[in-house]
Amino acid sequence: MSIFNLISLEQKQQIEYFIELILKWNSKVNLVGFKNREDILNYLISDSLFLADFFKKSLVFKSKKLTFIDLGAGAGLPGIPFRIIHKAGDYYLVEIRKKRAIFLKNVIFKLQLSNTYVLEELAQNLFEYHYSADIIIARAFKPYLQVLKIAYPLLKKRKGRVVILANKPKPKKLPSNWQLETVYSYQIEEKSRYFWSFKPNI
Ligand SMILES: C[S@@+](CC[C@H](N)C(=O)[O-])C[C@H]1O[C@@H](n2cnc3c(N)ncnc32)[C@H](O)[C@@H]1O
C-alpha cells in the first residue's frame, strides 16, 4: 500500500499545491534539484509522510504540545508536508538563506499552516537566542555528528529527541552523551531509508 493512501484528500490537495509552489519558485530561486512533480513527490515528499507515520506510532512522541525545530529546512523538507499532516504543537523551520526563508514564509501563508514559523538564523545561534525544543529534525542538513552537537544544548532542558533522516541502518559511532533509541526503516523506489531517533544522556 502506498504511504499516500494514509492521508486525506485535503492533505493530498495541500501537498499538490506545495509542489506547484516549489516548481513555480524553482525557476527563480534554487530550491530543489528535481524538476518534475513525480520526482518531487517520490524523492522529497514521501519521507515526510513516513515521518508523520513514525510520530503517530511512537509512544515517546504521544504528547500533543511538542515543539519541533527543523534544522536547514531548505525548500521545507521534511517540515512542510509533515506539518500538513501533523498539525499539533509548534514547528520552527530554520533556514539561513534569505530567499529560501522568504519562500517558506510564503508557503506557510498560502497553506495557512498554523503554529509554523520560519527562523532565518544560523542553527548554531539558536541556543544563544534561547530557543529549545522537544524534537529536533534534520534531513540533508549536516553530517549527523554535527547535527547532534548543534542539537544537544537545544534539547537539554526538555529531555527531547533528535530525529535524523538517513540512508544507512545505523550510525558508525556515537558520542558518549547520546544513545540511539529507535530506528524506523521504510522503502522508497525499492531503496531503504531510515529515521534515527537519538536520546541525550542527561
Ligand atoms: C542540502 S539542503 C537540505 C534542505 C532540506 N532539509 C531537504 O532535505 O531538502 C540544506 C539547507 O540547510 C541550510 N543551512 C546550511 N547550513 C545552515 C546553518 N548553519 N543554519 C541554518 N541553515 C543552514 C542551507 O541553506 C540549505 O537550504
The ligand as an SDF file (V2000), in Angstrom:
LIG
                    3D

 27 29  0  0  0  0  0  0  0  0999 V2000
   21.0340   20.3680    1.4620 C   0  0  0  0  0  0  0  0  0  0  0  0
   19.8190   21.4890    1.9790 S   0  0  0  0  0  0  0  0  0  0  0  0
   18.5980   20.3930    2.6020 C   0  0  0  0  0  0  0  0  0  0  0  0
   17.2910   21.0610    2.7260 C   0  0  0  0  0  0  0  0  0  0  0  0
   16.1320   20.1730    3.2070 C   0  0  0  0  0  0  0  0  0  0  0  0
   16.2740   19.7960    4.5990 N   0  0  0  0  0  0  0  0  0  0  0  0
   15.9600   18.9500    2.3370 C   0  0  0  0  0  0  0  0  0  0  0  0
   16.1100   17.8400    2.8470 O   0  0  0  0  0  0  0  0  0  0  0  0
   15.6830   19.1000    1.1350 O   0  0  0  0  0  0  0  0  0  0  0  0
   20.4960   22.2000    3.4790 C   0  0  0  0  0  0  0  0  0  0  0  0
   19.8560   23.5390    3.8480 C   0  0  0  0  0  0  0  0  0  0  0  0
   20.3860   23.9590    5.0990 O   0  0  0  0  0  0  0  0  0  0  0  0
   20.6660   25.3420    5.0570 C   0  0  0  0  0  0  0  0  0  0  0  0
   21.7620   25.5590    6.0220 N   0  0  0  0  0  0  0  0  0  0  0  0
   23.0530   25.1390    5.8970 C   0  0  0  0  0  0  0  0  0  0  0  0
   23.7610   25.4390    6.9840 N   0  0  0  0  0  0  0  0  0  0  0  0
   22.9030   26.0680    7.8460 C   0  0  0  0  0  0  0  0  0  0  0  0
   23.0360   26.5840    9.1580 C   0  0  0  0  0  0  0  0  0  0  0  0
   24.1880   26.5200    9.8090 N   0  0  0  0  0  0  0  0  0  0  0  0
   21.9450   27.1230    9.7470 N   0  0  0  0  0  0  0  0  0  0  0  0
   20.7460   27.1810    9.0870 C   0  0  0  0  0  0  0  0  0  0  0  0
   20.5700   26.6970    7.8420 N   0  0  0  0  0  0  0  0  0  0  0  0
   21.6210   26.1540    7.2170 C   0  0  0  0  0  0  0  0  0  0  0  0
   21.0540   25.6010    3.6060 C   0  0  0  0  0  0  0  0  0  0  0  0
   20.8730   26.9520    3.2450 O   0  0  0  0  0  0  0  0  0  0  0  0
   20.1420   24.6370    2.8550 C   0  0  0  0  0  0  0  0  0  0  0  0
   18.9330   25.2590    2.4690 O   0  0  0  0  0  0  0  0  0  0  0  0
  1  2  1  0
  2  3  1  0
  2 10  1  0
  3  4  1  0
  4  5  1  0
  5  6  1  0
  5  7  1  0
  7  8  2  0
  7  9  1  0
 10 11  1  0
 11 12  1  0
 11 26  1  0
 12 13  1  0
 13 14  1  0
 13 24  1  0
 14 15  1  0
 14 23  1  0
 15 16  2  0
 16 17  1  0
 17 18  1  0
 17 23  2  0
 18 19  1  0
 18 20  2  0
 20 21  1  0
 21 22  2  0
 22 23  1  0
 24 25  1  0
 24 26  1  0
 26 27  1  0
M  CHG  2   2   1   9  -1
M  END
$$$$
